[in-house]
Amino acid sequence: MLLSLLLLACARVPPDLDPTDQPVYRTSDGWQLRLRHFPADGPPVVLVHGMGANHNNWDFRAEVSLAAYLQARGWDVWVPELRGDEGTVAPSEDARRNYSFDDHARLDIPAAVDAILAETGAEQVYWVGHSMGGMLLYTSLKQFEHRIAAGVAISAPVRFEAKSGWIRVAKAGGHIVPNRGVMHNRAIYRALRPLGRANPIYGILLNRDNVDWTLLRSLGEAGLEDMSRVTVDQVHQWLLSERFEDIEGESWVEPSDVPILVMSGSMDKVAPRANVEAACDIYVDCSYVALEGYGHVDPVVGTTARAEVYPLIEEWLDSRRTVPLPPGLAGDPDLP
């Protein structure tokens, strides 16, 4: 399951969201990572990106930025970098090449949440995670649910039953990935770029009719990160076992009464509805929303996401707030 952003072609538009406030947080095993901060007076909300992707999923440009959308509505937005993202500092070359999903869950995310709470003085964070970012919400509920006020998981499976042809292919073909080093998503992007819109990968990752191709040609390259072989192996194990578990085989999900909103696209081939909606069989206070006409990536960066998906997320988060929005922000139609 590669949750890389998009493998799109040539023309570029530059990013326009680059916060000046980017404090560094450190993990217990020596990684130095940044927190991209979009400040406002409201409670902190953390946006966590998917696998094989990076912060550009959330803050590339204002027209496809949930970070900018929530900040304009009074939320104090934090976008953590995770180990392996470009610009992060590893304690060694071996550490840079050998890390797992479990390292994100047990080392990166707890350190990021600690740093955000220390910076803000808050007792809890709100959460929005896409794909792996939603799965990291689930692992965090198992480890420190008392620090999470409420969370939204977009296109994030809690199981891996082979309901789609793509999952069956990935399950059968996982062993062909090289045994050493990293999976070079950026090189794959460059190799497939000449195919343009005919690239079959698009049919797996998104609804082709719900993207701004000019913008996503740039976002596709900027938003990709290579993946360690250890992570690829762990994903393949999930597909084989059909369970979301750590490397030792212990389940990453257990019941919690923290309020959860679970969303997935009706056209999602990476995380089919049944594998995502199953979260509501586990979590006590869980709501599910089907996003008609959306694939895996476009609920976050699609052309209609800002008008259709972002408001659902913000309104649900707002309904779980213990402190009202600042005057003039709630429901303001003039906000960007």
Secondary structure as a PSIPRED ss2 file (coil, helix, strand):
# PSIPRED VFORMAT (PSIPRED V4.0)

   1 M C   1.000  0.000  0.000
   2 L C   1.000  0.000  0.000
   3 L C   1.000  0.000  0.000
   4 S C   1.000  0.000  0.000
   5 L C   1.000  0.000  0.000
   6 L C   1.000  0.000  0.000
   7 L C   1.000  0.000  0.000
   8 L C   1.000  0.000  0.000
   9 A C   1.000  0.000  0.000
  10 C C   1.000  0.000  0.000
  11 A C   1.000  0.000  0.000
  12 R C   1.000  0.000  0.000
  13 V C   1.000  0.000  0.000
  14 P C   1.000  0.000  0.000
  15 P C   1.000  0.000  0.000
  16 D C   1.000  0.000  0.000
  17 L C   1.000  0.000  0.000
  18 D C   1.000  0.000  0.000
  19 P C   1.000  0.000  0.000
  20 T C   1.000  0.000  0.000
  21 D C   1.000  0.000  0.000
  22 Q C   1.000  0.000  0.000
  23 P C   1.000  0.000  0.000
  24 V E   0.000  0.000  1.000
  25 Y E   0.000  0.000  1.000
  26 R E   0.000  0.000  1.000
  27 T C   1.000  0.000  0.000
  28 S C   1.000  0.000  0.000
  29 D C   1.000  0.000  0.000
  30 G C   1.000  0.000  0.000
  31 W C   1.000  0.000  0.000
  32 Q E   0.000  0.000  1.000
  33 L E   0.000  0.000  1.000
  34 R E   0.000  0.000  1.000
  35 L E   0.000  0.000  1.000
  36 R E   0.000  0.000  1.000
  37 H E   0.000  0.000  1.000
  38 F E   0.000  0.000  1.000
  39 P C   1.000  0.000  0.000
  40 A C   1.000  0.000  0.000
  41 D C   1.000  0.000  0.000
  42 G C   1.000  0.000  0.000
  43 P C   1.000  0.000  0.000
  44 P E   0.000  0.000  1.000
  45 V E   0.000  0.000  1.000
  46 V E   0.000  0.000  1.000
  47 L E   0.000  0.000  1.000
  48 V E   0.000  0.000  1.000
  49 H C   1.000  0.000  0.000
  50 G C   1.000  0.000  0.000
  51 M C   1.000  0.000  0.000
  52 G C   1.000  0.000  0.000
  53 A E   0.000  0.000  1.000
  54 N C   1.000  0.000  0.000
  55 H C   1.000  0.000  0.000
  56 N H   0.000  1.000  0.000
  57 N H   0.000  1.000  0.000
  58 W H   0.000  1.000  0.000
  59 D H   0.000  1.000  0.000
  60 F C   1.000  0.000  0.000
  61 R C   1.000  0.000  0.000
  62 A H   0.000  1.000  0.000
  63 E H   0.000  1.000  0.000
  64 V H   0.000  1.000  0.000
  65 S C   1.000  0.000  0.000
  66 L H   0.000  1.000  0.000
  67 A H   0.000  1.000  0.000
  68 A H   0.000  1.000  0.000
  69 Y H   0.000  1.000  0.000
  70 L H   0.000  1.000  0.000
  71 Q H   0.000  1.000  0.000
  72 A H   0.000  1.000  0.000
  73 R C   1.000  0.000  0.000
  74 G C   1.000  0.000  0.000
  75 W C   1.000  0.000  0.000
  76 D E   0.000  0.000  1.000
  77 V E   0.000  0.000  1.000
  78 W E   0.000  0.000  1.000
  79 V E   0.000  0.000  1.000
  80 P E   0.000  0.000  1.000
  81 E C   1.000  0.000  0.000
  82 L C   1.000  0.000  0.000
  83 R C   1.000  0.000  0.000
  84 G C   1.000  0.000  0.000
  85 D C   1.000  0.000  0.000
  86 E C   1.000  0.000  0.000
  87 G C   1.000  0.000  0.000
  88 T C   1.000  0.000  0.000
  89 V E   0.000  0.000  1.000
  90 A C   1.000  0.000  0.000
  91 P C   1.000  0.000  0.000
  92 S C   1.000  0.000  0.000
  93 E H   0.000  1.000  0.000
  94 D H   0.000  1.000  0.000
  95 A H   0.000  1.000  0.000
  96 R H   0.000  1.000  0.000
  97 R H   0.000  1.000  0.000
  98 N C   1.000  0.000  0.000
  99 Y C   1.000  0.000  0.000
 100 S C   1.000  0.000  0.000
 101 F H   0.000  1.000  0.000
 102 D H   0.000  1.000  0.000
 103 D H   0.000  1.000  0.000
 104 H H   0.000  1.000  0.000
 105 A H   0.000  1.000  0.000
 106 R H   0.000  1.000  0.000
 107 L H   0.000  1.000  0.000
 108 D H   0.000  1.000  0.000
 109 I H   0.000  1.000  0.000
 110 P H   0.000  1.000  0.000
 111 A H   0.000  1.000  0.000
 112 A H   0.000  1.000  0.000
 113 V H   0.000  1.000  0.000
 114 D H   0.000  1.000  0.000
 115 A H   0.000  1.000  0.000
 116 I H   0.000  1.000  0.000
 117 L H   0.000  1.000  0.000
 118 A H   0.000  1.000  0.000
 119 E H   0.000  1.000  0.000
 120 T H   0.000  1.000  0.000
 121 G C   1.000  0.000  0.000
 122 A C   1.000  0.000  0.000
 123 E C   1.000  0.000  0.000
 124 Q C   1.000  0.000  0.000
 125 V E   0.000  0.000  1.000
 126 Y E   0.000  0.000  1.000
 127 W E   0.000  0.000  1.000
 128 V E   0.000  0.000  1.000
 129 G E   0.000  0.000  1.000
 130 H E   0.000  0.000  1.000
 131 S C   1.000  0.000  0.000
 132 M H   0.000  1.000  0.000
 133 G H   0.000  1.000  0.000
 134 G H   0.000  1.000  0.000
 135 M H   0.000  1.000  0.000
 136 L H   0.000  1.000  0.000
 137 L H   0.000  1.000  0.000
 138 Y H   0.000  1.000  0.000
 139 T H   0.000  1.000  0.000
 140 S H   0.000  1.000  0.000
 141 L H   0.000  1.000  0.000
 142 K H   0.000  1.000  0.000
 143 Q H   0.000  1.000  0.000
 144 F H   0.000  1.000  0.000
 145 E H   0.000  1.000  0.000
 146 H H   0.000  1.000  0.000
 147 R H   0.000  1.000  0.000
 148 I E   0.000  0.000  1.000
 149 A E   0.000  0.000  1.000
 150 A E   0.000  0.000  1.000
 151 G E   0.000  0.000  1.000
 152 V E   0.000  0.000  1.000
 153 A E   0.000  0.000  1.000
 154 I E   0.000  0.000  1.000
 155 S C   1.000  0.000  0.000
 156 A C   1.000  0.000  0.000
 157 P C   1.000  0.000  0.000
 158 V C   1.000  0.000  0.000
 159 R E   0.000  0.000  1.000
 160 F C   1.000  0.000  0.000
 161 E C   1.000  0.000  0.000
 162 A C   1.000  0.000  0.000
 163 K C   1.000  0.000  0.000
 164 S C   1.000  0.000  0.000
 165 G H   0.000  1.000  0.000
 166 W H   0.000  1.000  0.000
 167 I H   0.000  1.000  0.000
 168 R H   0.000  1.000  0.000
 169 V H   0.000  1.000  0.000
 170 A H   0.000  1.000  0.000
 171 K H   0.000  1.000  0.000
 172 A H   0.000  1.000  0.000
 173 G H   0.000  1.000  0.000
 174 G H   0.000  1.000  0.000
 175 H H   0.000  1.000  0.000
 176 I H   0.000  1.000  0.000
 177 V C   1.000  0.000  0.000
 178 P C   1.000  0.000  0.000
 179 N C   1.000  0.000  0.000
 180 R C   1.000  0.000  0.000
 181 G C   1.000  0.000  0.000
 182 V E   0.000  0.000  1.000
 183 M E   0.000  0.000  1.000
 184 H C   1.000  0.000  0.000
 185 N H   0.000  1.000  0.000
 186 R H   0.000  1.000  0.000
 187 A H   0.000  1.000  0.000
 188 I H   0.000  1.000  0.000
 189 Y H   0.000  1.000  0.000
 190 R H   0.000  1.000  0.000
 191 A H   0.000  1.000  0.000
 192 L H   0.000  1.000  0.000
 193 R H   0.000  1.000  0.000
 194 P H   0.000  1.000  0.000
 195 L H   0.000  1.000  0.000
 196 G H   0.000  1.000  0.000
 197 R H   0.000  1.000  0.000
 198 A H   0.000  1.000  0.000
 199 N C   1.000  0.000  0.000
 200 P C   1.000  0.000  0.000
 201 I H   0.000  1.000  0.000
 202 Y H   0.000  1.000  0.000
 203 G H   0.000  1.000  0.000
 204 I H   0.000  1.000  0.000
 205 L H   0.000  1.000  0.000
 206 L C   1.000  0.000  0.000
 207 N C   1.000  0.000  0.000
 208 R H   0.000  1.000  0.000
 209 D H   0.000  1.000  0.000
 210 N H   0.000  1.000  0.000
 211 V C   1.000  0.000  0.000
 212 D C   1.000  0.000  0.000
 213 W H   0.000  1.000  0.000
 214 T H   0.000  1.000  0.000
 215 L H   0.000  1.000  0.000
 216 L H   0.000  1.000  0.000
 217 R H   0.000  1.000  0.000
 218 S H   0.000  1.000  0.000
 219 L H   0.000  1.000  0.000
 220 G H   0.000  1.000  0.000
 221 E H   0.000  1.000  0.000
 222 A H   0.000  1.000  0.000
 223 G C   1.000  0.000  0.000
 224 L E   0.000  0.000  1.000
 225 E C   1.000  0.000  0.000
 226 D C   1.000  0.000  0.000
 227 M E   0.000  0.000  1.000
 228 S E   0.000  0.000  1.000
 229 R H   0.000  1.000  0.000
 230 V H   0.000  1.000  0.000
 231 T H   0.000  1.000  0.000
 232 V H   0.000  1.000  0.000
 233 D H   0.000  1.000  0.000
 234 Q H   0.000  1.000  0.000
 235 V H   0.000  1.000  0.000
 236 H H   0.000  1.000  0.000
 237 Q H   0.000  1.000  0.000
 238 W H   0.000  1.000  0.000
 239 L H   0.000  1.000  0.000
 240 L H   0.000  1.000  0.000
 241 S H   0.000  1.000  0.000
 242 E C   1.000  0.000  0.000
 243 R E   0.000  0.000  1.000
 244 F C   1.000  0.000  0.000
 245 E E   0.000  0.000  1.000
 246 D C   1.000  0.000  0.000
 247 I C   1.000  0.000  0.000
 248 E C   1.000  0.000  0.000
 249 G C   1.000  0.000  0.000
 250 E C   1.000  0.000  0.000
 251 S E   0.000  0.000  1.000
 252 W C   1.000  0.000  0.000
 253 V C   1.000  0.000  0.000
 254 E C   1.000  0.000  0.000
 255 P C   1.000  0.000  0.000
 256 S C   1.000  0.000  0.000
 257 D C   1.000  0.000  0.000
 258 V C   1.000  0.000  0.000
 259 P C   1.000  0.000  0.000
 260 I E   0.000  0.000  1.000
 261 L E   0.000  0.000  1.000
 262 V E   0.000  0.000  1.000
 263 M E   0.000  0.000  1.000
 264 S E   0.000  0.000  1.000
 265 G E   0.000  0.000  1.000
 266 S C   1.000  0.000  0.000
 267 M C   1.000  0.000  0.000
 268 D C   1.000  0.000  0.000
 269 K C   1.000  0.000  0.000
 270 V C   1.000  0.000  0.000
 271 A C   1.000  0.000  0.000
 272 P C   1.000  0.000  0.000
 273 R H   0.000  1.000  0.000
 274 A H   0.000  1.000  0.000
 275 N H   0.000  1.000  0.000
 276 V H   0.000  1.000  0.000
 277 E H   0.000  1.000  0.000
 278 A H   0.000  1.000  0.000
 279 A H   0.000  1.000  0.000
 280 C H   0.000  1.000  0.000
 281 D H   0.000  1.000  0.000
 282 I C   1.000  0.000  0.000
 283 Y C   1.000  0.000  0.000
 284 V C   1.000  0.000  0.000
 285 D C   1.000  0.000  0.000
 286 C E   0.000  0.000  1.000
 287 S E   0.000  0.000  1.000
 288 Y E   0.000  0.000  1.000
 289 V E   0.000  0.000  1.000
 290 A E   0.000  0.000  1.000
 291 L E   0.000  0.000  1.000
 292 E C   1.000  0.000  0.000
 293 G C   1.000  0.000  0.000
 294 Y C   1.000  0.000  0.000
 295 G C   1.000  0.000  0.000
 296 H C   1.000  0.000  0.000
 297 V C   1.000  0.000  0.000
 298 D H   0.000  1.000  0.000
 299 P H   0.000  1.000  0.000
 300 V H   0.000  1.000  0.000
 301 V H   0.000  1.000  0.000
 302 G C   1.000  0.000  0.000
 303 T C   1.000  0.000  0.000
 304 T C   1.000  0.000  0.000
 305 A H   0.000  1.000  0.000
 306 R H   0.000  1.000  0.000
 307 A H   0.000  1.000  0.000
 308 E H   0.000  1.000  0.000
 309 V C   1.000  0.000  0.000
 310 Y H   0.000  1.000  0.000
 311 P H   0.000  1.000  0.000
 312 L H   0.000  1.000  0.000
 313 I H   0.000  1.000  0.000
 314 E H   0.000  1.000  0.000
 315 E H   0.000  1.000  0.000
 316 W H   0.000  1.000  0.000
 317 L H   0.000  1.000  0.000
 318 D H   0.000  1.000  0.000
 319 S H   0.000  1.000  0.000
 320 R C   1.000  0.000  0.000
 321 R C   1.000  0.000  0.000
 322 T C   1.000  0.000  0.000
 323 V C   1.000  0.000  0.000
 324 P C   1.000  0.000  0.000
 325 L C   1.000  0.000  0.000
 326 P C   1.000  0.000  0.000
 327 P C   1.000  0.000  0.000
 328 G C   1.000  0.000  0.000
 329 L C   1.000  0.000  0.000
 330 A C   1.000  0.000  0.000
 331 G C   1.000  0.000  0.000
 332 D C   1.000  0.000  0.000
 333 P C   1.000  0.000  0.000
 334 D C   1.000  0.000  0.000
 335 L C   1.000  0.000  0.000
 336 P C   1.000  0.000  0.000
